[in-house]
Structure formats: structure tokens, C-alpha cells
């Protein structure tokens, strides 16, 4: 898989996770109760999404750092 495709897939996965979490929050606000199993699955989903966001953040920081190094190079 090429890097742009992998990045796009990761961002798509994060957006899907955000959508799923929004749906769960809406259901909880409407009064739905969740079983311990469902809550454990939700916790795992939140953890997975937070790890994906942290990965994207690190990739962006490294990319920006590389660009800054290029801009400060004297030719």
C-alpha cells in the first residue's frame, strides 16, 4: 500500500470511529443503557481511536519537522 493511501485509510478509520462514538453518545443521552460487555467494547474502541489519532499526530509532526529542516538549509 502506498503512503498516501495508508494515510487516507487511517484518516477514514478515525472519521468512522468518531461517527460511531457520536452515535453511542446520542443513544446514551436518549436513555439507552449499556451492558458491561458493551461498555468494555466501547472502551476498547475509544482506546483504538486515540492510538490512531496519536499516530497521525506523530506523522504530521515528523513531516513538519522535515519541512522546517529543508527551509533552513543553505544552498
FENGIKA-V56414 format. One record per residue. N is the residue number from 1. BURIAL is + if it has 9 or more other C-alpha atoms within 8 Angstrom, else -. Layout:
# FENGIKA-V56414
n=N burial=BURIAL
n=N burial=BURIAL
This chain:
# FENGIKA-V56414
n=1 burial=-
n=2 burial=-
n=3 burial=-
n=4 burial=-
n=5 burial=-
n=6 burial=+
n=7 burial=-
n=8 burial=-
n=9 burial=-
n=10 burial=+
n=11 burial=-
n=12 burial=-
n=13 burial=-
n=14 burial=+
n=15 burial=-
n=16 burial=-
n=17 burial=+
n=18 burial=-
n=19 burial=-
n=20 burial=-
n=21 burial=+
n=22 burial=-
n=23 burial=-
n=24 burial=-
n=25 burial=-
n=26 burial=-
n=27 burial=+
n=28 burial=+
n=29 burial=-
n=30 burial=-
n=31 burial=-
n=32 burial=-
n=33 burial=-
n=34 burial=-
n=35 burial=-
n=36 burial=-
n=37 burial=-
n=38 burial=-
n=39 burial=+
n=40 burial=-
n=41 burial=-
n=42 burial=-
n=43 burial=-
n=44 burial=-
n=45 burial=+
n=46 burial=+
n=47 burial=-
n=48 burial=-
n=49 burial=+
n=50 burial=-
n=51 burial=-
n=52 burial=+
n=53 burial=+
n=54 burial=-
n=55 burial=-
n=56 burial=+
n=57 burial=-
n=58 burial=-
n=59 burial=-
n=60 burial=-
n=61 burial=-
n=62 burial=-
n=63 burial=-
n=64 burial=-
n=65 burial=-
n=66 burial=-
n=67 burial=-
n=68 burial=-
n=69 burial=-
n=70 burial=-
n=71 burial=-
n=72 burial=-
n=73 burial=-
n=74 burial=-
n=75 burial=-
